[in-house]
Amino acid sequence: MRNIQPEIEIVAIHGLGGGRTKTFTSASGNVLWLKDFLPHDPLVAPMNPRISTFGYDTSVAFGDSASQIHTFAEQFLNELCRTRRESETTGVPIIIIAHSLGGIVAKQALIMAQDPEMDYGEIKESVKGVVFMGTPHLVSEVAAKQYLQDLAKPFRASNSASSNYIDVRTESYKEENTS
């Protein structure tokens, strides 16, 4: 069987309290849409996509170190570079799908990829799009950090907070900051 190189790479980054597959899996646990639907989409399938996920430990995201997002972004970039070198797919266009905190990690990675002193120029040139799902935008750094710290509280104690809590906190945050 001939190995066909991908024409596009899709990388998903999970959010707060999620995981590499958990975030992108149906509530029943039967369907991982990145594997079960996306590669078969009529617009995506002809490009022989390589679809992967990046995981990180969200329980340490809001610990004592303010550099965790930077660390996650650097890990993401290093892993992506390594994988692309090993598979000889440098230059293949990249689409990033980022959920919640994963979107902040993706943003930081894209900022880092712009730095000419860092060795991420290939990633900078290859990223063609980012899909943000539930990622905070257009807020001050202080407000975003406080919002995410508030959102993270139930995950520090337990990894099984309900999505209802997240919805309520999101609505509460919107109400508190729109008046």
Phi, psi and chi 1 to 4 in degrees:
 res  aa     phi    psi   chi1   chi2   chi3   chi4
   1 MET       -  132.3 -178.0  173.6 -171.8      -
   2 ARG   -81.2  136.2 -169.3  167.3   58.4  100.7
   3 ASN   -84.0  113.1 -176.3   16.5      -      -
   4 ILE   -94.0  124.6  -58.8  171.1      -      -
   5 GLN   -70.0  142.8  -70.3  -70.2   83.1      -
   6 PRO   -69.8  148.5   24.0  -30.8      -      -
   7 GLU   -96.5   -9.1  -66.3  177.5   36.2      -
   8 ILE  -151.8  146.1 -169.4  163.5      -      -
   9 GLU  -118.8  128.0  179.7  161.5   12.1      -
  10 ILE  -115.0  122.8  -59.4  170.2      -      -
  11 VAL  -121.3  126.3 -176.4      -      -      -
  12 ALA  -105.7  137.9      -      -      -      -
  13 ILE  -121.7  121.0  -51.8  173.5      -      -
  14 HIS   -73.9  169.1   67.5   83.8      -      -
  15 GLY  -106.3 -165.7      -      -      -      -
  16 LEU   -60.4  127.7 -168.6   59.8      -      -
  17 GLY    76.0    3.1      -      -      -      -
  18 GLY   -97.8 -158.8      -      -      -      -
  19 GLY  -161.8  172.2      -      -      -      -
  20 ARG   -49.4  -42.6  -63.4  178.9   85.6  105.0
  21 THR  -111.6  -31.9   57.0      -      -      -
  22 LYS   -53.0  -45.6  176.6 -176.6  171.8 -173.1
  23 THR   -61.2  -31.6  -64.7      -      -      -
  24 PHE  -107.9   18.2  -52.8  102.5      -      -
  25 THR  -111.9  145.0  -58.6      -      -      -
  26 SER   -60.7  160.4   64.7      -      -      -
  27 ALA   -59.2  -32.5      -      -      -      -
  28 SER   -73.9  -15.0   66.3      -      -      -
  29 GLY    81.9    4.2      -      -      -      -
  30 ASN   -89.9  -21.8  -63.2  -27.4      -      -
  31 VAL  -128.2  117.7  178.4      -      -      -
  32 LEU  -100.1  100.6  173.1   58.4      -      -
  33 TRP   -62.3  -25.3   67.7  -91.6      -      -
  34 LEU   -65.4  -28.7  -65.5  169.3      -      -
  35 LYS  -101.5  -40.8  178.9 -175.9   81.9  168.7
  36 ASP   -87.3  -24.0  -62.0  -38.1      -      -
  37 PHE  -119.4  -50.4  -66.2  127.2      -      -
  38 LEU   -55.5  -45.0 -170.1   57.0      -      -
  39 PRO   -67.4  -17.3   -8.5   15.3      -      -
  40 HIS  -100.0   -2.9  -51.3  -69.0      -      -
  41 ASP   -60.1  135.4 -177.5  -82.6      -      -
  42 PRO   -59.7  -25.8  -11.8   15.8      -      -
  43 LEU   -84.4  -25.5  -63.3  173.7      -      -
  44 VAL   -95.8  -41.7  176.6      -      -      -
  45 ALA   -52.6  -43.1      -      -      -      -
  46 PRO   -62.9  -16.2  -20.9   30.4      -      -
  47 MET   -90.6    5.6  -65.9 -177.7  -85.4      -
  48 ASN    44.9   61.9 -171.9   37.2      -      -
  49 PRO   -67.6  145.3   30.1  -37.0      -      -
  50 ARG  -100.5  122.2  176.4  170.4   57.2 -158.8
  51 ILE  -117.2  126.5  -58.4  170.7      -      -
  52 SER  -140.6  169.2   59.5      -      -      -
  53 THR  -125.9  154.3   60.1      -      -      -
  54 PHE  -117.4  128.8  172.1   73.5      -      -
  55 GLY  -115.7  152.7      -      -      -      -
  56 TYR  -152.6  163.1   57.7   94.8      -      -
  57 ASP   -86.1  100.7 -176.0    0.5      -      -
  58 THR   -71.3  -16.1   61.0      -      -      -
  59 SER   -68.6  -20.5   68.3      -      -      -
  60 VAL  -100.9    1.3  -61.4      -      -      -
  61 ALA   -61.2  -29.5      -      -      -      -
  62 PHE  -122.9   36.4  -61.4  100.7      -      -
  63 GLY   -77.5 -153.0      -      -      -      -
  64 ASP   -71.4  -23.8  -65.0  -28.1      -      -
  65 SER   -93.2  123.7  174.9      -      -      -
  66 ALA   -77.2   -5.4      -      -      -      -
  67 SER   -93.7    7.1   65.8      -      -      -
  68 GLN   -60.9  -42.2  -74.1  -59.0  -40.7      -
  69 ILE   -61.2  -44.1  -60.2  -59.8      -      -
  70 HIS   -59.4  -43.4 -175.1  -85.2      -      -
  71 THR   -63.0  -45.9  -59.7      -      -      -
  72 PHE   -61.4  -42.5  -63.5  147.8      -      -
  73 ALA   -63.1  -41.8      -      -      -      -
  74 GLU   -65.6  -41.0 -172.9  171.2   34.9      -
  75 GLN   -61.8  -42.8  -69.4  169.7  -13.3      -
  76 PHE   -59.5  -49.7  168.8   67.6      -      -
  77 LEU   -62.5  -43.9  -72.0  167.5      -      -
  78 ASN   -63.4  -43.3  -71.4  -26.6      -      -
  79 GLU   -65.8  -42.2 -178.7   65.7   19.2      -
  80 LEU   -63.9  -44.6 -168.8   55.4      -      -
  81 CYS   -61.7  -46.2  -73.8      -      -      -
  82 ARG   -60.4  -48.4 -176.7 -167.8   61.4   75.9
  83 THR   -60.4  -42.7  -58.4      -      -      -
  84 ARG   -69.9  -36.8  -69.7  166.5   65.5   83.0
  85 ARG   -65.1  -49.1  -88.7 -167.8  -45.8  -86.3
  86 GLU   -63.1  -34.8  -71.2  176.2    0.8      -
  87 SER   -92.8    2.5   62.4      -      -      -
  88 GLU    54.1   46.4  -61.7  179.0   -0.4      -
  89 THR  -119.9   22.7   54.7      -      -      -
  90 THR   -61.4  142.7   56.3      -      -      -
  91 GLY    92.8  -14.9      -      -      -      -
  92 VAL   -70.4  132.5  170.8      -      -      -
  93 PRO   -58.2  145.1  -21.5   31.4      -      -
  94 ILE  -118.0  135.6  -59.9  169.7      -      -
  95 ILE  -117.9  130.0  -57.2  -67.6      -      -
  96 ILE  -105.3  132.1  -61.5  171.3      -      -
  97 ILE  -111.0  118.4  -59.9  172.3      -      -
  98 ALA  -127.7  130.5      -      -      -      -
  99 HIS  -111.6  129.6  176.7 -105.3      -      -
 100 SER    54.4 -121.9  175.9      -      -      -
 101 LEU   -59.0  -29.8 -179.0   63.0      -      -
 102 GLY   -59.4  -30.7      -      -      -      -
 103 GLY   -67.3  -36.4      -      -      -      -
 104 ILE   -70.2  -38.6  -65.1  171.5      -      -
 105 VAL   -61.5  -44.4  171.5      -      -      -
 106 ALA   -62.4  -43.0      -      -      -      -
 107 LYS   -60.4  -44.8  -71.9  180.0 -166.7 -177.0
 108 GLN   -63.4  -40.0 -178.6   63.2   44.0      -
 109 ALA   -62.9  -41.2      -      -      -      -
 110 LEU   -66.9  -36.1  -67.1  171.6      -      -
 111 ILE   -64.9  -45.2  -70.2  166.7      -      -
 112 MET   -64.2  -36.1  -68.5  167.9   64.6      -
 113 ALA   -66.2  -21.5      -      -      -      -
 114 GLN   -76.7  -19.1  -59.1  -65.5  -43.2      -
 115 ASP   -73.6  115.8 -174.4  -16.7      -      -
 116 PRO   -65.5  -18.1   18.2  -24.3      -      -
 117 GLU   -80.9  -12.9  -66.8 -177.4   17.5      -
 118 MET   -98.0  159.4  -51.8 -148.7   51.1      -
 119 ASP   -98.1   50.9 -167.6   24.5      -      -
 120 TYR  -121.0   21.4  -56.9  122.3      -      -
 121 GLY   -57.9  -35.7      -      -      -      -
 122 GLU   -64.4  -38.7 -169.5  -85.8  -36.2      -
 123 ILE   -67.6  -46.1  -58.0  -60.1      -      -
 124 LYS   -52.4  -45.9  171.7 -172.7  150.8 -170.7
 125 GLU   -74.1  -26.0  -63.3  -59.5  -38.8      -
 126 SER   -89.9  -26.4  -64.0      -      -      -
 127 VAL   -68.5  119.9  171.8      -      -      -
 128 LYS  -108.9  -13.7  -58.0  -57.5  179.1 -164.2
 129 GLY  -171.2  156.2      -      -      -      -
 130 VAL  -135.6  132.9 -177.9      -      -      -
 131 VAL  -106.3  115.5  177.1      -      -      -
 132 PHE   -99.5  127.6  -69.1  106.5      -      -
 133 MET  -122.1  112.2  -58.8 -176.4  -57.6      -
 134 GLY    66.9   30.7      -      -      -      -
 135 THR   -98.8  130.2  -60.1      -      -      -
 136 PRO   -64.9  135.4  -14.7   24.6      -      -
 137 HIS  -133.2  158.8  -60.6  -71.5      -      -
 138 LEU    54.8   42.2  -60.1  175.6      -      -
 139 VAL  -128.5  158.4  -64.8      -      -      -
 140 SER   -65.5  157.6   72.5      -      -      -
 141 GLU   -59.3  -39.6 -174.2  175.5  -33.2      -
 142 VAL   -65.8  -45.0  172.5      -      -      -
 143 ALA   -65.1  -41.9      -      -      -      -
 144 ALA   -63.6  -42.9      -      -      -      -
 145 LYS   -64.0  -44.2 -176.4  175.2 -179.1  179.9
 146 GLN   -64.0  -43.1 -177.5   60.0   50.7      -
 147 TYR   -58.7  -47.4  170.0   66.0      -      -
 148 LEU   -70.1  -33.5  -69.5  171.6      -      -
 149 GLN   -65.6  -42.8  -75.5  176.3  -21.4      -
 150 ASP   -61.9  -42.1  -70.7  -13.8      -      -
 151 LEU   -66.4  -31.5 -168.5   61.7      -      -
 152 ALA   -79.9  -16.9      -      -      -      -
 153 LYS   -50.5  -49.0  -76.3  178.5 -175.0  173.6
 154 PRO   -67.6  -23.9   20.9  -30.0      -      -
 155 PHE   -80.0  -21.8  -64.9  105.9      -      -
 156 ARG   -67.9  -40.0  -72.1 -175.9 -174.1  150.3
 157 ALA   -82.1  -32.8      -      -      -      -
 158 SER  -152.4  147.9  165.6      -      -      -
 159 ASN   -89.5   10.4  -79.6  -22.2      -      -
 160 SER  -125.3   56.2   60.4      -      -      -
 161 ALA   -82.0  149.5      -      -      -      -
 162 SER   -81.0  155.3   71.7      -      -      -
 163 SER   -67.8  -22.2   60.8      -      -      -
 164 ASN   -62.3  -38.3  -70.6  -22.6      -      -
 165 TYR   -61.6  -44.1  175.5   81.3      -      -
 166 ILE   -61.6  -44.2  -67.1  171.2      -      -
 167 ASP   -61.6  -44.2  -68.5  -20.6      -      -
 168 VAL   -63.4  -45.4  168.4      -      -      -
 169 ARG   -63.8  -38.6  -73.6  -61.2  -56.2  150.1
 170 THR   -63.5  -47.4  -57.8      -      -      -
 171 GLU   -63.5  -41.6  -69.5  -53.3  -48.5      -
 172 SER   -60.8  -43.1  172.4      -      -      -
 173 TYR   -63.3  -43.1  177.1   78.6      -      -
 174 LYS   -62.4  -44.7  -72.5  177.3 -174.0  172.8
 175 GLU   -63.7  -43.2  -69.8  169.8   10.3      -
 176 GLU   -65.1  -29.5  -69.2  168.5   11.3      -
 177 ASN  -107.1    8.1  -68.6  -72.8      -      -
 178 THR  -108.8   -4.7   55.8      -      -      -
 179 SER   -97.8      -   40.8      -      -      -
